[in-house]
Amino acid sequence: MTAKKSMKVFARISVLLASLVVQERCHRVSTATLSHDVLFDAKKASDVPTFFVAFGNTNDKPVKLIYFPLRGLADLPLMMLELTDTAYEAEYVSFPDFHGGIKQSLQFGRLPVLHGAGGTYIAQSGAIVRALARSLGLDGATPFETAQVDMWFETVNELFKHHSRWGKAFDAGALAKAVGEILNVGADISVFKSTKTFRETTNSASDGIVARSLMVLNTFEAAFDADRETLYLVGGNVTYADLALFCQLDALAEEFPTWSEAIKRENDDEVLLAGYPRLAQFKQHIESIPQIARYLASHRRMPRVKRRDGEYYFVESVRGRPTERMHDGSEL
């Protein structure tokens, strides 16, 4: 064996050993009792050690999702598993453990990853969601419905997360601030009069972030028009696209509780913002599903975070999660 080949083999063995050491350390952490109170006394995600959460009968080798100790990209797949009463394990990897060896053991060096039956391994959040949807029956009743569900899932991601040309398309904080100022004397209310949906925009649109945020809500409000017979985006049963939209509306409600309400001037009853009653009804319908309600109220759901100065800070929500704090302990 040449010296060059020997070095390559040694490097591979080193990565494998590092991975095994980290896995063993994670296993030891999982055997300890880590109470919810201790976990969420942390001010930011980087303070949380590696820990495990289990749901259902885990003796039958359930699927296992690995992610960081925050809600993020794990929320939707876990919600899908909870909705279908599917047993799972969630491993929340600490940032030091991730960078200390786990990252090097992953095919793409990214989380989340899903370990399924028979040793299957899936990376990339979208692939994980679609794979689970197929196996759990959450991707539509026909091939055409499956394509429509995928269409709405892509639209949710594009409009609530990142548009390829606009960049950030939705900002709950900017929307809440603008609505809070709508009744001020001299406030420009023209942007709130717009009923523009995604169909009326172009990739080169120059609308500001408030106008784009309203457009996003208008688009999904229009999806549940008065003639629609169900409160689902596609067909007569809940799909992963519905859950993806719900996750975004739930996060919006945590930051902006009155997001769906109409706003009128007190002196002349002029409607400044029509509100989003059908979207609110959709959100209420999804969160009233017993399995979803159970998950939302449980300690299995991670808290929402906000990123500041390169750190993910836990944010207080309507469910009593911790108050967001700066490094020095002062509240933001």
C-alpha positions in Angstrom: 0.0 0.0 0.0 1.4 3.4 -1.0 1.8 6.1 1.6 -0.9 8.2 -0.1 -3.4 5.3 0.1 -2.4 4.7 3.7 -3.2 8.3 4.6 -6.6 8.1 2.9 -7.4 4.9 4.8 -6.3 6.4 8.1 -8.4 9.5 7.5 -11.5 7.3 6.9 -10.9 5.3 10.0 -10.4 8.5 12.0 -13.8 9.9 10.9 -15.5 6.5 11.7 -13.9 6.4 15.2 -14.9 10.0 15.8 -18.5 9.2 14.8 -18.6 6.1 17.1 -17.3 8.1 20.0 -19.9 10.8 19.5 -22.7 8.2 19.1 -21.6 6.5 22.3 -21.5 9.9 24.1 -25.0 10.7 22.8 -26.3 7.3 24.0 -25.0 8.0 27.5 -26.8 11.4 27.5 -30.0 9.8 26.4 -30.1 7.5 29.4 -30.1 10.4 31.8 -33.3 12.1 32.9 -33.4 15.5 31.3 -36.5 17.4 32.5 -38.4 19.8 30.3 -37.8 22.6 32.9 -34.0 22.1 32.8 -34.0 21.9 29.0 -35.9 25.1 28.5 -34.1 27.1 31.2 -31.4 27.5 28.5 -31.4 30.9 26.9 -30.3 29.7 23.5 -30.1 26.5 21.6 -26.3 26.3 21.9 -26.7 25.8 25.7 -28.7 22.6 25.3 -26.9 19.2 25.6 -27.8 16.3 23.3 -31.0 14.6 24.3 -33.7 12.2 23.0 -37.5 12.4 22.8 -39.6 9.3 22.2 -43.2 8.9 21.1 -45.3 5.8 21.0 -44.1 2.2 21.2 -40.4 2.5 20.4 -39.7 -1.2 20.9 -40.6 -1.7 17.2 -37.5 0.1 15.8 -39.3 3.3 15.0 -38.1 6.0 12.6 -35.6 8.4 14.0 -35.2 12.0 13.2 -32.0 13.8 14.1 -31.9 17.6 14.3 -30.7 20.5 16.5 -32.5 21.4 19.7 -34.9 23.8 18.1 -38.2 23.7 16.2 -37.1 24.6 12.7 -37.1 21.9 10.0 -38.0 19.1 12.4 -41.5 20.5 13.3 -43.3 19.4 10.1 -42.0 15.8 9.9 -42.7 15.3 13.6 -46.2 16.7 13.3 -46.8 14.3 10.4 -45.7 11.4 12.6 -47.8 12.6 15.5 -50.9 13.0 13.4 -50.7 9.4 12.2 -49.8 8.1 15.7 -46.5 6.7 14.3 -43.9 5.9 16.9 -40.6 7.8 16.5 -37.5 8.9 18.3 -36.1 12.4 17.9 -32.5 13.0 18.7 -31.6 16.7 19.3 -27.9 17.0 18.8 -26.0 19.7 20.7 -24.0 22.1 18.5 -20.7 21.0 20.1 -21.5 17.3 19.5 -22.5 18.1 15.9 -19.3 20.0 15.1 -17.2 17.6 17.2 -17.8 14.5 15.0 -21.4 14.0 13.9 -21.2 16.4 11.0 -18.3 14.5 9.5 -20.3 11.2 9.7 -23.3 12.6 7.7 -23.4 12.2 3.9 -24.0 15.9 3.3 -22.9 17.2 6.7 -26.3 18.7 7.3 -29.4 18.2 9.6 -32.1 17.0 9.7 -31.7 13.4 8.7 -34.1 10.6 9.0 -33.3 7.0 9.8 -36.1 4.6 8.7 -36.8 0.9 8.7 -34.2 -1.4 7.3 -31.4 1.1 7.8 -32.7 3.6 5.2 -31.2 7.1 5.5 -32.6 10.3 4.1 -31.1 13.8 4.2 -32.6 17.1 2.9 -35.7 18.3 4.7 -38.0 18.3 1.6 -37.0 14.7 0.8 -37.7 13.7 4.4 -41.2 15.3 4.3 -42.1 13.7 1.0 -40.9 10.3 2.0 -42.9 10.4 5.2 -45.9 11.6 3.3 -45.8 8.7 1.0 -45.4 6.1 3.7 -48.0 7.8 6.0 -50.7 8.5 3.4 -50.5 12.3 3.7 -49.7 13.0 0.0 -53.2 12.9 -1.6 -55.6 10.1 -2.7 -54.6 10.0 -6.4 -51.5 10.7 -8.5 -53.0 14.0 -9.6 -53.7 15.0 -6.0 -50.2 14.1 -5.0 -48.9 16.5 -7.6 -51.3 19.2 -6.4 -50.2 18.7 -2.8 -46.6 19.0 -3.9 -47.5 22.2 -5.7 -49.0 23.8 -2.6 -46.0 22.6 -0.5 -43.6 24.3 -2.9 -45.8 27.5 -2.8 -45.8 27.6 1.0 -42.0 27.2 1.1 -41.5 29.8 -1.7 -43.8 32.5 -0.2 -43.2 32.0 3.5 -39.5 31.2 3.4 -37.4 32.3 0.5 -38.4 33.4 -3.1 -35.7 32.8 -5.7 -35.8 36.4 -7.0 -37.2 38.4 -4.1 -35.3 36.9 -1.3 -37.4 37.2 1.9 -41.1 37.2 0.9 -42.7 37.2 4.3 -41.9 39.0 7.5 -44.3 38.6 10.5 -42.4 41.2 12.5 -42.6 43.9 9.8 -46.2 43.1 9.2 -47.1 43.4 12.9 -45.3 46.7 13.2 -47.0 48.2 10.1 -50.4 47.1 11.3 -49.7 48.6 14.7 -49.0 52.0 13.1 -52.0 51.9 10.7 -54.2 54.1 12.9 -51.6 56.8 13.3 -52.4 60.2 11.9 -51.0 60.5 8.4 -50.2 56.8 8.1 -50.0 55.5 4.5 -52.8 52.9 4.4 -52.7 52.3 0.6 -50.6 49.1 1.0 -53.4 47.6 3.1 -56.0 48.2 0.5 -54.3 45.8 -1.9 -55.9 42.4 -2.6 -53.0 41.3 -4.8 -52.2 37.6 -4.8 -49.2 35.7 -6.1 -50.8 35.6 -9.5 -50.6 39.3 -9.9 -46.9 39.6 -9.1 -43.9 39.2 -11.2 -40.4 37.9 -10.4 -39.1 41.5 -10.8 -41.6 43.0 -8.4 -40.3 45.8 -6.3 -43.0 45.8 -3.6 -41.8 46.3 -0.1 -41.7 43.6 2.5 -45.1 44.6 4.1 -46.8 44.5 0.7 -45.3 41.1 -0.1 -46.3 39.8 3.3 -49.9 40.9 2.7 -49.8 39.3 -0.7 -48.7 36.0 0.8 -51.7 36.0 3.2 -54.0 37.1 0.4 -52.9 34.2 -1.7 -53.7 31.6 0.8 -56.9 33.3 1.9 -58.1 33.0 -1.7 -57.2 29.3 -1.7 -60.1 28.8 0.8 -62.7 30.6 -1.2 -66.4 30.6 -0.2 -67.2 27.8 -2.7 -64.6 25.4 -1.3 -66.2 22.4 0.4 -63.4 21.5 2.7 -60.8 23.2 4.9 -57.9 21.5 3.1 -55.7 22.7 0.3 -56.3 19.5 -1.7 -59.0 16.9 -1.6 -61.0 15.9 1.5 -58.3 14.9 3.9 -55.3 16.6 5.6 -52.0 16.4 3.7 -48.5 17.5 4.4 -49.1 20.7 2.5 -51.9 21.6 5.0 -49.5 20.9 7.9 -46.7 23.0 6.2 -49.1 26.0 5.9 -50.3 25.5 9.5 -46.8 25.6 10.8 -46.2 29.0 9.1 -49.5 30.4 10.4 -48.8 29.0 13.9 -45.5 30.8 13.9 -47.2 34.0 12.7 -49.8 33.8 15.5 -47.0 33.5 18.1 -45.4 36.7 16.9 -48.5 38.6 15.8 -51.6 37.2 17.7 -54.1 39.5 15.9 -52.8 38.7 12.4 -56.2 37.5 11.1 -58.4 40.3 12.5 -60.0 43.1 10.4 -59.1 46.7 11.3 -61.5 49.6 11.1 -61.3 53.3 11.8 -63.4 54.0 15.0 -64.9 57.3 13.7 -66.2 56.2 10.3 -66.0 52.3 10.3 -63.7 52.5 7.3 -62.2 49.0 6.8 -58.4 49.4 6.6 -57.6 45.7 6.6 -60.1 43.1 5.7 -58.5 40.4 7.8 -58.1 36.7 6.9 -61.2 34.9 8.3 -60.9 31.8 6.1 -57.2 31.3 6.9 -58.0 31.7 10.6 -60.7 29.1 10.3 -58.3 26.7 8.5 -55.7 27.2 11.3 -58.3 26.5 14.0 -59.5 23.4 12.1 -56.0 21.9 11.9 -55.0 22.7 15.5 -58.3 21.1 16.7 -57.4 17.7 15.3 -56.9 15.7 18.5 -53.4 14.4 17.5 -52.2 17.8 16.5 -53.6 19.4 19.6 -51.8 16.8 21.7 -48.5 17.5 19.9 -48.9 21.3 20.2 -49.5 21.0 24.0 -46.7 18.5 24.6 -43.1 19.0 25.7 -42.1 17.0 22.6 -42.5 20.2 20.4 -39.4 22.4 20.5 -39.8 26.1 21.2 -39.5 28.7 18.4 -36.2 30.6 18.1 -34.9 33.8 16.6 -31.5 34.2 15.3 -29.4 37.1 16.6 -25.7 37.6 16.4 -25.2 34.1 15.0 -27.1 32.5 17.9 -30.5 30.9 18.1 -32.4 32.3 21.1 -35.5 30.7 22.5 -38.6 32.9 22.1 -41.5 33.1 24.5 -44.7 31.9 22.8 -48.4 31.7 23.6 -47.6 28.3 25.2 -45.4 29.7 27.8 -42.0 29.0 26.3 -39.0 30.9 27.7 -38.5 34.7 27.2 -35.9 35.6 24.6 -32.8 37.0 26.2 -29.5 38.5 25.1 -26.1 37.2 26.1 -26.0 39.4 29.2 -29.4 38.1 30.4 -31.4 41.2 29.5 -34.7 40.7 27.7 -34.9 41.6 24.0 
